[in-house]
């Protein structure tokens, strides 16, 4: 099965398999992407697993008013495909 997120292609990890509870609990947080004043079209993501509380998305974007709903929908879809739930 191909990786719809493209993450596994860059990391070699099998992101088609859901994370186990032990893996989610053991991880403190993970970050990916580039950000900063010298980076154009940047995308930076931080994921912090939790045992409860649901999925919280803190989106900051200059295009949020136009694309915020679409970006959030894509985030939810990818998290679902990765087996991340609330």
C-alpha positions in Angstrom: 0.0 0.0 0.0 1.4 3.4 -0.9 1.8 6.1 1.7 -0.7 8.9 0.9 1.2 11.3 3.2 4.6 10.8 1.6 6.1 10.6 5.1 7.3 7.1 4.9 9.1 7.8 1.6 11.3 10.4 3.4 11.8 8.5 6.7 11.7 4.9 5.8 9.2 4.3 8.6 6.0 2.3 8.0 3.3 5.0 8.7 0.6 2.8 7.3 0.5 1.0 10.6 -1.3 2.6 13.5 0.9 3.6 16.5 0.6 1.4 19.5 -0.5 2.9 22.8 3.1 2.2 24.1 4.6 4.1 21.2 2.2 7.1 21.6 2.9 7.3 25.4 6.7 6.9 25.1 7.0 9.7 22.6 7.3 13.2 24.1 6.8 15.1 20.9 8.0 15.2 17.3 8.6 18.0 14.9 9.0 18.2 11.1 9.4 20.9 8.5 11.0 24.3 8.1 10.0 27.6 9.5 11.3 31.1 10.0 11.5 34.5 8.3 13.8 33.3 5.5 11.6 30.3 4.6 9.0 30.7 1.9 5.9 28.5 1.8 6.9 26.9 5.0 5.1 24.1 6.8 6.1 23.1 10.3 4.3 20.4 12.4 4.7 19.4 16.0 2.9 16.3 17.3 2.6 15.7 21.0 0.9 12.4 21.9 -1.5 12.3 24.9 -3.5 9.6 26.6 -6.7 11.8 26.5 -8.1 15.1 25.4 -8.7 14.6 21.8 -6.9 16.1 18.8 -6.1 19.8 19.1 -5.0 21.7 16.0 -3.4 25.1 16.4 -3.2 26.4 12.8 -1.3 29.7 12.1 -1.4 30.6 8.4 -1.6 33.8 6.3 -4.1 31.9 4.1 -6.2 30.5 7.0 -9.2 32.6 6.1 -9.3 31.0 2.6 -7.9 27.5 3.3 -8.1 26.9 7.0 -11.0 24.4 6.8 -9.3 22.5 4.0 -6.0 22.3 5.9 -7.8 21.1 9.1 -9.7 18.5 7.0 -6.4 17.2 5.5 -4.8 17.1 9.0 -7.7 15.0 10.3 -7.6 12.7 7.3 -3.9 12.1 7.6 -4.0 11.5 11.3 -6.8 9.0 10.7 -4.7 7.1 8.1 -1.8 7.1 10.6 -4.1 5.5 13.2 -4.0 8.6 15.5 -7.4 9.0 17.2 -8.9 10.8 20.1 
